[in-house]
Amino acid sequence: MKTDGGIFIEMSALCQAEKAACDKLIADFKELNERIGQSDRR
């Protein structure tokens, strides 16, 4: 979503793998979202 303050990404996930794999997946998405936000700020 684009807002006055930049880009906001709302995310939800359903992961049915082992907890460690799900945690890594979510962390990877958070990192990607942060990079997108930084790119938009430039």
N, CA, C and O atoms as a Maestro MAE file, in Angstrom:
{
 s_m_m2io_version
 :::
 2.0.0
}

f_m_ct {
 s_m_title
 :::
 protein
 m_atom[168] {
  # First column is atom index #
  i_m_mmod_type
  r_m_x_coord
  r_m_y_coord
  r_m_z_coord
  i_m_residue_number
  s_m_chain_name
  s_m_pdb_residue_name
  s_m_pdb_atom_name
  i_m_atomic_number
  :::
  1 25 0.838 -1.165 0.000 1 A "MET " " N  " 7
  2 3 0.000 0.000 0.000 1 A "MET " " CA " 6
  3 2 0.891 1.239 0.000 1 A "MET " " C  " 6
  4 15 1.892 1.296 0.715 1 A "MET " " O  " 8
  5 25 0.536 2.182 -0.770 2 A "LYS " " N  " 7
  6 3 1.282 3.430 -0.787 2 A "LYS " " CA " 6
  7 2 0.549 4.420 0.110 2 A "LYS " " C  " 6
  8 15 -0.659 4.615 -0.026 2 A "LYS " " O  " 8
  9 25 1.288 5.045 1.028 3 A "THR " " N  " 7
  10 3 0.713 6.034 1.933 3 A "THR " " CA " 6
  11 2 1.493 7.331 1.796 3 A "THR " " C  " 6
  12 15 2.481 7.399 1.064 3 A "THR " " O  " 8
  13 25 1.048 8.344 2.495 4 A "ASP " " N  " 7
  14 3 1.765 9.619 2.459 4 A "ASP " " CA " 6
  15 2 3.192 9.468 2.969 4 A "ASP " " C  " 6
  16 15 4.090 10.188 2.534 4 A "ASP " " O  " 8
  17 25 3.402 8.530 3.893 5 A "GLY " " N  " 7
  18 3 4.724 8.313 4.472 5 A "GLY " " CA " 6
  19 2 5.587 7.350 3.689 5 A "GLY " " C  " 6
  20 15 6.718 7.083 4.098 5 A "GLY " " O  " 8
  21 25 5.106 6.820 2.588 6 A "GLY " " N  " 7
  22 3 5.880 5.861 1.788 6 A "GLY " " CA " 6
  23 2 5.070 4.629 1.479 6 A "GLY " " C  " 6
  24 15 3.864 4.698 1.246 6 A "GLY " " O  " 8
  25 25 5.742 3.511 1.479 7 A "ILE " " N  " 7
  26 3 5.101 2.234 1.163 7 A "ILE " " CA " 6
  27 2 4.933 1.423 2.444 7 A "ILE " " C  " 6
  28 15 5.839 1.349 3.274 7 A "ILE " " O  " 8
  29 25 3.769 0.826 2.584 8 A "PHE " " N  " 7
  30 3 3.473 -0.046 3.709 8 A "PHE " " CA " 6
  31 2 3.060 -1.392 3.128 8 A "PHE " " C  " 6
  32 15 2.176 -1.460 2.273 8 A "PHE " " O  " 8
  33 25 3.696 -2.456 3.590 9 A "ILE " " N  " 7
  34 3 3.362 -3.796 3.102 9 A "ILE " " CA " 6
  35 2 2.745 -4.580 4.237 9 A "ILE " " C  " 6
  36 15 3.377 -4.809 5.269 9 A "ILE " " O  " 8
  37 25 1.500 -4.990 4.038 10 A "GLU " " N  " 7
  38 3 0.820 -5.818 5.021 10 A "GLU " " CA " 6
  39 2 1.005 -7.265 4.594 10 A "GLU " " C  " 6
  40 15 0.806 -7.609 3.429 10 A "GLU " " O  " 8
  41 25 1.388 -8.109 5.545 11 A "MET " " N  " 7
  42 3 1.701 -9.480 5.185 11 A "MET " " CA " 6
  43 2 1.089 -10.439 6.202 11 A "MET " " C  " 6
  44 15 1.085 -10.173 7.404 11 A "MET " " O  " 8
  45 25 0.585 -11.532 5.710 12 A "SER " " N  " 7
  46 3 0.197 -12.642 6.569 12 A "SER " " CA " 6
  47 2 0.682 -13.914 5.883 12 A "SER " " C  " 6
  48 15 0.818 -13.963 4.661 12 A "SER " " O  " 8
  49 25 0.937 -14.931 6.681 13 A "ALA " " N  " 7
  50 3 1.484 -16.165 6.112 13 A "ALA " " CA " 6
  51 2 0.908 -17.369 6.841 13 A "ALA " " C  " 6
  52 15 0.620 -17.323 8.037 13 A "ALA " " O  " 8
  53 25 0.756 -18.417 6.104 14 A "LEU " " N  " 7
  54 3 0.391 -19.714 6.660 14 A "LEU " " CA " 6
  55 2 1.511 -20.660 6.275 14 A "LEU " " C  " 6
  56 15 1.681 -20.989 5.101 14 A "LEU " " O  " 8
  57 25 2.264 -21.091 7.252 15 A "CYS " " N  " 7
  58 3 3.400 -21.975 6.997 15 A "CYS " " CA " 6
  59 2 3.175 -23.259 7.788 15 A "CYS " " C  " 6
  60 15 2.980 -23.225 9.003 15 A "CYS " " O  " 8
  61 25 3.204 -24.367 7.100 16 A "GLN " " N  " 7
  62 3 2.932 -25.635 7.753 16 A "GLN " " CA " 6
  63 2 4.171 -26.524 7.802 16 A "GLN " " C  " 6
  64 15 4.070 -27.745 7.923 16 A "GLN " " O  " 8
  65 25 5.340 -25.892 7.706 17 A "ALA " " N  " 7
  66 3 6.600 -26.621 7.818 17 A "ALA " " CA " 6
  67 2 7.076 -26.557 9.270 17 A "ALA " " C  " 6
  68 15 6.339 -26.105 10.147 17 A "ALA " " O  " 8
  69 25 8.300 -27.008 9.523 18 A "GLU " " N  " 7
  70 3 8.867 -26.920 10.863 18 A "GLU " " CA " 6
  71 2 9.005 -25.454 11.260 18 A "GLU " " C  " 6
  72 15 9.156 -24.586 10.401 18 A "GLU " " O  " 8
  73 25 8.954 -25.182 12.556 19 A "LYS " " N  " 7
  74 3 8.998 -23.815 13.055 19 A "LYS " " CA " 6
  75 2 10.237 -23.071 12.557 19 A "LYS " " C  " 6
  76 15 10.125 -21.909 12.166 19 A "LYS " " O  " 8
  77 25 11.379 -23.684 12.556 20 A "ALA " " N  " 7
  78 3 12.611 -23.015 12.115 20 A "ALA " " CA " 6
  79 2 12.496 -22.572 10.657 20 A "ALA " " C  " 6
  80 15 12.916 -21.468 10.310 20 A "ALA " " O  " 8
  81 25 11.938 -23.411 9.818 21 A "ALA " " N  " 7
  82 3 11.772 -23.067 8.398 21 A "ALA " " CA " 6
  83 2 10.767 -21.932 8.241 21 A "ALA " " C  " 6
  84 15 10.974 -21.035 7.423 21 A "ALA " " O  " 8
  85 25 9.695 -21.957 9.004 22 A "CYS " " N  " 7
  86 3 8.683 -20.890 8.939 22 A "CYS " " CA " 6
  87 2 9.271 -19.571 9.443 22 A "CYS " " C  " 6
  88 15 9.039 -18.518 8.848 22 A "CYS " " O  " 8
  89 25 10.026 -19.629 10.534 23 A "ASP " " N  " 7
  90 3 10.650 -18.422 11.074 23 A "ASP " " CA " 6
  91 2 11.603 -17.809 10.060 23 A "ASP " " C  " 6
  92 15 11.650 -16.587 9.918 23 A "ASP " " O  " 8
  93 25 12.368 -18.646 9.349 24 A "LYS " " N  " 7
  94 3 13.294 -18.146 8.331 24 A "LYS " " CA " 6
  95 2 12.521 -17.520 7.173 24 A "LYS " " C  " 6
  96 15 12.917 -16.471 6.666 24 A "LYS " " O  " 8
  97 25 11.442 -18.141 6.756 25 A "LEU " " N  " 7
  98 3 10.622 -17.601 5.675 25 A "LEU " " CA " 6
  99 2 10.100 -16.205 6.033 25 A "LEU " " C  " 6
  100 15 10.180 -15.280 5.225 25 A "LEU " " O  " 8
  101 25 9.571 -16.066 7.240 26 A "ILE " " N  " 7
  102 3 9.044 -14.771 7.678 26 A "ILE " " CA " 6
  103 2 10.168 -13.742 7.767 26 A "ILE " " C  " 6
  104 15 9.986 -12.596 7.356 26 A "ILE " " O  " 8
  105 25 11.321 -14.133 8.297 27 A "ALA " " N  " 7
  106 3 12.462 -13.213 8.395 27 A "ALA " " CA " 6
  107 2 12.908 -12.760 7.008 27 A "ALA " " C  " 6
  108 15 13.231 -11.588 6.814 27 A "ALA " " O  " 8
  109 25 12.928 -13.673 6.050 28 A "ASP " " N  " 7
  110 3 13.315 -13.326 4.681 28 A "ASP " " CA " 6
  111 2 12.336 -12.324 4.076 28 A "ASP " " C  " 6
  112 15 12.752 -11.378 3.407 28 A "ASP " " O  " 8
  113 25 11.045 -12.522 4.306 29 A "PHE " " N  " 7
  114 3 10.047 -11.589 3.793 29 A "PHE " " CA " 6
  115 2 10.183 -10.218 4.450 29 A "PHE " " C  " 6
  116 15 10.069 -9.195 3.775 29 A "PHE " " O  " 8
  117 25 10.426 -10.189 5.763 30 A "LYS " " N  " 7
  118 3 10.605 -8.912 6.458 30 A "LYS " " CA " 6
  119 2 11.808 -8.163 5.897 30 A "LYS " " C  " 6
  120 15 11.747 -6.949 5.700 30 A "LYS " " O  " 8
  121 25 12.898 -8.878 5.640 31 A "GLU " " N  " 7
  122 3 14.093 -8.252 5.072 31 A "GLU " " CA " 6
  123 2 13.799 -7.697 3.672 31 A "GLU " " C  " 6
  124 15 14.203 -6.580 3.348 31 A "GLU " " O  " 8
  125 25 13.115 -8.461 2.867 32 A "LEU " " N  " 7
  126 3 12.757 -8.008 1.524 32 A "LEU " " CA " 6
  127 2 11.851 -6.772 1.597 32 A "LEU " " C  " 6
  128 15 12.039 -5.819 0.841 32 A "LEU " " O  " 8
  129 25 10.878 -6.790 2.501 33 A "ASN " " N  " 7
  130 3 9.987 -5.645 2.663 33 A "ASN " " CA " 6
  131 2 10.760 -4.405 3.082 33 A "ASN " " C  " 6
  132 15 10.471 -3.307 2.606 33 A "ASN " " O  " 8
  133 25 11.740 -4.564 3.966 34 A "GLU " " N  " 7
  134 3 12.549 -3.433 4.401 34 A "GLU " " CA " 6
  135 2 13.352 -2.868 3.227 34 A "GLU " " C  " 6
  136 15 13.465 -1.651 3.074 34 A "GLU " " O  " 8
  137 25 13.902 -3.749 2.406 35 A "ARG " " N  " 7
  138 3 14.658 -3.279 1.227 35 A "ARG " " CA " 6
  139 2 13.758 -2.512 0.267 35 A "ARG " " C  " 6
  140 15 14.169 -1.505 -0.310 35 A "ARG " " O  " 8
  141 25 12.541 -2.987 0.101 36 A "ILE " " N  " 7
  142 3 11.585 -2.283 -0.782 36 A "ILE " " CA " 6
  143 2 11.301 -0.896 -0.215 36 A "ILE " " C  " 6
  144 15 11.267 0.086 -0.956 36 A "ILE " " O  " 8
  145 25 11.098 -0.817 1.099 37 A "GLY " " N  " 7
  146 3 10.835 0.462 1.737 37 A "GLY " " CA " 6
  147 2 12.013 1.424 1.599 37 A "GLY " " C  " 6
  148 15 11.817 2.614 1.354 37 A "GLY " " O  " 8
  149 25 13.222 0.918 1.753 38 A "GLN " " N  " 7
  150 3 14.418 1.755 1.616 38 A "GLN " " CA " 6
  151 2 14.563 2.241 0.178 38 A "GLN " " C  " 6
  152 15 14.936 3.391 -0.055 38 A "GLN " " O  " 8
  153 25 14.275 1.384 -0.770 39 A "SER " " N  " 7
  154 3 14.372 1.741 -2.177 39 A "SER " " CA " 6
  155 2 13.385 2.856 -2.520 39 A "SER " " C  " 6
  156 15 13.703 3.760 -3.293 39 A "SER " " O  " 8
  157 25 12.196 2.785 -1.945 40 A "ASP " " N  " 7
  158 3 11.165 3.793 -2.217 40 A "ASP " " CA " 6
  159 2 11.551 5.147 -1.611 40 A "ASP " " C  " 6
  160 15 11.206 6.192 -2.162 40 A "ASP " " O  " 8
  161 25 12.262 5.130 -0.483 41 A "ARG " " N  " 7
  162 3 12.661 6.378 0.171 41 A "ARG " " CA " 6
  163 2 13.715 7.131 -0.625 41 A "ARG " " C  " 6
  164 15 13.858 8.343 -0.459 41 A "ARG " " O  " 8
  165 25 14.453 6.445 -1.484 42 A "ARG " " N  " 7
  166 3 15.512 7.085 -2.270 42 A "ARG " " CA " 6
  167 2 14.959 7.857 -3.380 42 A "ARG " " C  " 6
  168 15 15.709 8.462 -4.146 42 A "ARG " " O  " 8
  :::
 }
 m_bond[167] {
  # First column is bond index #
  i_m_from
  i_m_to
  i_m_order
  :::
  1 1 2 1
  2 2 3 1
  3 3 4 2
  4 3 5 1
  5 5 6 1
  6 6 7 1
  7 7 8 2
  8 7 9 1
  9 9 10 1
  10 10 11 1
  11 11 12 2
  12 11 13 1
  13 13 14 1
  14 14 15 1
  15 15 16 2
  16 15 17 1
  17 17 18 1
  18 18 19 1
  19 19 20 2
  20 19 21 1
  21 21 22 1
  22 22 23 1
  23 23 24 2
  24 23 25 1
  25 25 26 1
  26 26 27 1
  27 27 28 2
  28 27 29 1
  29 29 30 1
  30 30 31 1
  31 31 32 2
  32 31 33 1
  33 33 34 1
  34 34 35 1
  35 35 36 2
  36 35 37 1
  37 37 38 1
  38 38 39 1
  39 39 40 2
  40 39 41 1
  41 41 42 1
  42 42 43 1
  43 43 44 2
  44 43 45 1
  45 45 46 1
  46 46 47 1
  47 47 48 2
  48 47 49 1
  49 49 50 1
  50 50 51 1
  51 51 52 2
  52 51 53 1
  53 53 54 1
  54 54 55 1
  55 55 56 2
  56 55 57 1
  57 57 58 1
  58 58 59 1
  59 59 60 2
  60 59 61 1
  61 61 62 1
  62 62 63 1
  63 63 64 2
  64 63 65 1
  65 65 66 1
  66 66 67 1
  67 67 68 2
  68 67 69 1
  69 69 70 1
  70 70 71 1
  71 71 72 2
  72 71 73 1
  73 73 74 1
  74 74 75 1
  75 75 76 2
  76 75 77 1
  77 77 78 1
  78 78 79 1
  79 79 80 2
  80 79 81 1
  81 81 82 1
  82 82 83 1
  83 83 84 2
  84 83 85 1
  85 85 86 1
  86 86 87 1
  87 87 88 2
  88 87 89 1
  89 89 90 1
  90 90 91 1
  91 91 92 2
  92 91 93 1
  93 93 94 1
  94 94 95 1
  95 95 96 2
  96 95 97 1
  97 97 98 1
  98 98 99 1
  99 99 100 2
  100 99 101 1
  101 101 102 1
  102 102 103 1
  103 103 104 2
  104 103 105 1
  105 105 106 1
  106 106 107 1
  107 107 108 2
  108 107 109 1
  109 109 110 1
  110 110 111 1
  111 111 112 2
  112 111 113 1
  113 113 114 1
  114 114 115 1
  115 115 116 2
  116 115 117 1
  117 117 118 1
  118 118 119 1
  119 119 120 2
  120 119 121 1
  121 121 122 1
  122 122 123 1
  123 123 124 2
  124 123 125 1
  125 125 126 1
  126 126 127 1
  127 127 128 2
  128 127 129 1
  129 129 130 1
  130 130 131 1
  131 131 132 2
  132 131 133 1
  133 133 134 1
  134 134 135 1
  135 135 136 2
  136 135 137 1
  137 137 138 1
  138 138 139 1
  139 139 140 2
  140 139 141 1
  141 141 142 1
  142 142 143 1
  143 143 144 2
  144 143 145 1
  145 145 146 1
  146 146 147 1
  147 147 148 2
  148 147 149 1
  149 149 150 1
  150 150 151 1
  151 151 152 2
  152 151 153 1
  153 153 154 1
  154 154 155 1
  155 155 156 2
  156 155 157 1
  157 157 158 1
  158 158 159 1
  159 159 160 2
  160 159 161 1
  161 161 162 1
  162 162 163 1
  163 163 164 2
  164 163 165 1
  165 165 166 1
  166 166 167 1
  167 167 168 2
  :::
 }
}
